[in-house]
Amino acid sequence: MIKHILKLIWNKKGSNILMVLEIFLSFLVLFAVLSYVFFNLERVNKPLGFATEDRWMIMLDNVSVMDSTEAVITIQNLKRNLLAEEEILDVSFTPSIAPFTNNAWYNGTNDNGFEMSARVVPADIALENVLDLNVIEGRWFIEEDAAAGYKPILVNKNFMDKYYPGKTMIDSTIQFDGENKIVGVVDEYRYPGEFAEDHQMVFTRRDYTENKDFILLKMKPGTETAYEEQLSQIVNTTTKSTGSVIHSLAKRKVDNSRESWLMLIALLSICGFLCLNVALGLFGVLSYAINKRKSEIGLRQALGAHGFDITKQFILEILILAGVSILLGTFFAIQIPILKITEYPDVFFYKAIGYSTGIILLLVFTCALFPSLQAARITPANSLHED
């Protein structure tokens, strides 16, 4: 039967080529979109590495333009005034490298015998407690580090996995903008947001009085947003400015991801619309082809073919055409992981090929089923009557 079907397909190669091309292009679009979606969903499923619930952030105004002495006094007064509030459990001052900002400082070196680069995150002693950072090895910065004869740093797990896999480097010295001692390892810290890439991170100790851009607050659980007005008065009075802005980190997290989620939804909607159009086109083509082949169907039944044989024939015809399209699409799609065209892990491309294949086959089978069942109900008498 397969040989007979292949012969029928070849005899109608002109119209079948257009169907193969349509399914081929649909496969490539699905593959591209699903690769992008799987890659970004994998990022979203990773932990951010810091808490956002009951965490607020204040973007300071005016402090960074003060002279150094005035800025230090202002920041000291701010910390004292904020910690005096019952609703505020802890306070951390940060430079422009803050949660859900696109700011980044990079540094690198090859002084350790190999190329090394990482994002640099200046941090004060309170940052660990304010954001509930997960130190998985060693410790966070302590007051005694200020008088120590070394520059303490922490790195993230991604840094260790890339540069020192399988090793423990606690209390080891490395060259990174000078000589530094690794005192701890942080699990994750994807401060730019849910869709951010997992970079290598180096935390450097920086006194809170040197951080003039943002304040991170660990709030008492359940603190109402109405408290923002009172908090704003404290900040404005202390900084002698009215331009500071208060955000909830939980809300910032949602706002930060909204554009990326909209992009994913838009791409999936386009794919859905494409699949719907392909389905309608296939359904129409198959229905038309069956009407044109009624005499063939009647002849086969007159020769003893059953309804199931007719249904199977038409379904196999379209599945073979879909298989040719998928093989052709897979040939082109698989070149991306083989040639390492992008930095995406190979697993996402193979996963996208698998899902695209499944979706196309399901779509084709569904579109072919109803017209094929209709073909099975055609009798020799009907076909002769219409002829």
SULWO-V227465 format. One record per backbone hydrogen bond with DSSP energy under -0.5 kcal/mol. NH is the residue of the N-H (numbers start at 0). CO is the residue of the C=O. Records with the same first field share a line. If there is no record, write none. Layout:
# SULWO-V227465
NH=CO + CO
This chain:
# SULWO-V227465
4=0
5=1
6=2
7=3
8=4
9=5
10=6
11=7
12=9
15=11
16=12
17=13
18=14
19=15
20=16
21=17
22=18
23=19
24=20
25=21
26=22
27=23
28=24
29=25
30=26
31=27
32=28
33=29
34=30
35=31
36=32
37=33
38=34
39=35
40=36
41=37
42=38
43=39
44=40
45=42
50=130
54=51
55=216
56=246
57=214
58=56 + 244
59=57 + 212
64=61
65=62
70=66
71=67
72=68
73=69
74=70
75=71
76=72
77=73
78=74
79=75
80=76
81=77
82=78
83=79
84=81
87=84
88=86 + 217
89=217
91=215
93=213
97=95
99=190
100=97
106=117
108=115
111=113
112=109
115=108
117=106
118=199
119=104
120=201
121=119
122=203
126=123
129=125
130=126
131=127
132=127
133=48
134=132
135=133 + 184
136=184
138=182
144=141
145=142
146=143
147=143 + 144
150=178
151=149
152=180
153=202
154=183
155=200
156=185 + 186
159=155
160=156
161=157
162=158
163=159
166=163
170=181
171=168
173=179
175=173 + 177
179=173
180=150
181=171 + 179
182=152 + 180
183=152
184=136
185=154
186=133
189=47
190=188
192=189
195=192
198=196
201=118
202=153
203=120 + 201
204=151
205=122
209=206
210=207
211=209
212=93
213=93
214=57
215=91
216=55
217=89
218=53 + 216
219=86
222=219
226=223
227=224
228=225
229=225
230=226
231=227
232=228
233=229
234=230
235=231
236=232
237=233
238=234
239=235
240=235
244=58
246=56
248=54
249=51 + 54
251=247
252=248
253=249
254=250
255=251
256=252
257=253
258=254
260=256
261=257
262=258
263=259
264=260
265=261
266=262
267=263
268=264
269=265
270=266
271=267
272=268
273=269
274=270
275=271
276=272
277=273
278=274
279=275
280=276
281=277
282=278
283=279
284=280
285=281
286=282
287=283
288=284
289=285
290=286
291=287
292=288 + 289
293=290
296=292
297=293
298=294
299=295
300=296
301=297
302=298
303=300
304=299
309=305
310=306
311=307
312=308
313=309
314=310
315=311
316=312
317=313
318=314
319=315
320=316
321=317
322=318
323=319
324=320
325=321
326=322
327=323
328=324
329=325
330=326
331=327
332=328
333=329
334=331
335=332
336=332
337=333
338=334
339=335
340=335
347=344
348=344 + 345
349=345
350=346
351=347
352=348
353=349
354=350
355=351
356=352
357=353
358=354
359=355
360=356
361=357
362=358
363=359
364=360
365=361
366=362
367=363
368=364
369=365
370=366
371=367
372=368
373=369
374=370
375=371
376=372 + 373
377=374
382=378
383=379
384=380
385=381
386=382
